[in-house]
Amino acid sequence: MSKVLNDGLQQTKKPIGWNGKTLKQMRREIDEISKETGYYAGLTELSLKESDPIRFEKIYSKLRGGIVHARETAKKVAASPIVEQEGELCFSLYTPEADSIVTSTGIIIHVGTMGAAIKFMIENDYEDNPGIADKDIFCNNDNHVGNVHTCDVHTLVPIFWEDEVIGWVGGVTHVIDTGASAPGSMPMGPVQRYDDGYQVTCRKIGQNDVLSKDWLLESTRSVRAVKYWTLDEKTRVAGCHMVRDLVLDVIKEEGVDTYKQFIREIIEDGRRGFVNQVKTMLIPGKYRQASFVDVPFKDLDLPSFARINTIMHSPSEITVHEDAKLEIDFEGTNRWGWHPFNATPVSITSGIWVMLSQTLVPNDRINDGAYYASKFGVPYGSWLNPDDIRSAHSNTWHALVSAWSPLWRGLSRSYYGRGYLEEVNAGNAHTTNWLMGGGIDQYGQLSALNSFETAACGVGAGAVKDGISHSAALWNPEGDMGDMEIWELLEPLLYLGREILPGSGGAGKYRGGNGWQSLRLGWGAKEWSMFVAGAGAMATDCGLMGGYPASSGYRFIAHNTDIKERIAKQLPIPLGGDFDPDNPIWDTSMNAETIHRDRQAVSTQEEFKDYDVIMNYLRGGPGFGDPLERNPKFVEQDLNERLILLRYAEKVYGCAFTEENGVYTVDIRATKERRKQIRKERLERSDPTKEWMESEKVTIMNKEASLQVKHMYAESFALSEKFTNDFKDFWNMPKDWMVYEDELNVPMLGSHINRFKQ
Ligand code: MN
């Protein structure tokens, strides 16, 4: 009896990896041999590719074409405009050990996060419990397992050939709501994990290709916007199953041995391709840069321990090694905090691939090969790598985007040096504002909104051309702003206007692409609340080689307006035209009980009624080169097309104009004179760098800085001795200068530093 039982148990535990191995064994072996040999899976030769290159490319094209097709088809299942209109989804195919082979278009940051989730299941012996079987369905959105933020929900499906796992397919969509402490997918309000909403930690949610009843009941009772949640899940499952069919078809056609060889070789091929690109385009050396984002939480309606104003600090150092290894280190990043802007290592590194696929590796061969050719330093305990499971992540993009942007500039300096001028990019826009809210919508349904207009921000300028306006976001190369009519179907907000914001892109010899704004009117909700989430006080992204940063943000909200009466009386109401911050017109075309027009660009939920109005400001990109070197004719054109305001055309670009019937003509001779004068004024008000550093050093020694700045540095110093020493060396400070010891008493998680430090 016991023998039968034992045999029975043994049978259910038969390893599902190749050649009688467990997935865990396979994972370890791949890591070991890749590390030992320096080649993925130890492949010093690509025998399939070399012996039959056409067949190799054919298999690749079939998989790549099929997975892109699966995304395009599956997204039509979704009803959420975030997925269906803006394209916030992606599918990726993996090896049995969760290395990515090929990926669709879309939010390809999740190539890494879904891989991390599968690796988590392998590491935690899911093969034994709960078991991994053909036609199982798994779900994950746990940030600490491997995710960008809670609302990116993964569906993960193993692919079996006979009794072996031949691979995995993952599908992800950005859902509208996760049942967090505030509505919307990236809410302001969560300051701990427990506020972030429904988190699923790599759970088996279906068998035999059917979602389990308990899962369907529980998940739909845990989130708002249930209809969209449900259709998003169907989208992910449909896409995963299409990709699974595709893989099985390829195996039937090519044979399983060829497929097994192919998936190893394509990753090694990706690694080699990446190394070649680094050799071709970059110059060995170190490239340093930094960015900063404000966290203005002091006056928000949050738990007392979260109510501080601080700054998130993202310094980075790119090292291009002589053997073409690319290393990126974030040493000096400050500590994670009680805010929803924390990130995880896989989110920062995966995002770097998204960026690199748009610059260094501009082809469709993005897979884990590039990962094997690089190295990352993500300091433990920093906001990029919290040492505490309590950290919140709902709005991780707040600082993540600005942590990546400096990397564009580092790489661009190298491209410039090599003469690849057309690859230079001054950085990406800070993709805010995030307009969000929720309540009972115009259909009487419990719902939430999360506008993704921010997928179409301005692009940074290049070394040979202006940045493209209102068109892109770093995190989704396929992104779109969506049609107003579609957003209005979902959201109880009407559009009063959509318009380009002149001068919102950074000035420069080539200017950053402009941003834009929407103005929305509350309409039809039964009960509703709104909030904004953007950077306000700081320009999060500086320009390159003399280019200016893009404009920083602000918020505009008006409550209890008289717009209803004004419409009845056919009086002016706020529409377009409010594009000059010094001459606002919305405020004068209505009366309202309260109007917020300020730099508090993050806020928590406020009741939002019919005829209240709220602005969604989508940012521009930074500029490249000295604005005084810009062709005056380009400035004239920008001015006449209302892409820049007159006073900045004069002041920043040093142009002089004559005007006739509202049409400006640049006066070339007067412009030359004016520019000469500006250059003289610049010299007059500047100090030699050495002298400036001496005076600045005194300021630092005396700790003359705002509390936010001191708090930020205190955290960076507490986390990193190397950063502290580099800082002291740079400023030539005495070795015993005590850095912000007193300031450690401000509410900061750094006081626990020793307890958590690895
Ligand atoms: Mn997302």
Residues whose N, C-alpha, C, O or C-beta is under 5 A from the ligand:
A	BS01	MN	D152 H174
